[in-house]
Amino acid sequence: MALWLCTFLHTLAVEIYLSLTPLEAERLRRLSYHKQLAAGLPNPGSAGTTVQGWGDAGEWRMSGLKGEGGG
């Protein structure tokens, strides 16, 4: 019972964290895109594990953001 409760609470906390930090999620997605591009993957940014494969999410495209660059 304790394992189920801990799993539930952990999942809930992760979902709350992700919903409160959309800019960090976007930063990590951009970092992942650049790493996939450097590795020479055929479809960087969409390796089949991205959200556009689920529900009504639109296709993600790499675009410039304020503050992106040397940081």
Summary of the structure (lengths in Angstrom):
residues: 71
radius of gyration: 15.6
end to end distance: 44.8
largest distance: 48.1
contacts: 116
relative contact order: 0.09
helix: 55%
strand: 0%
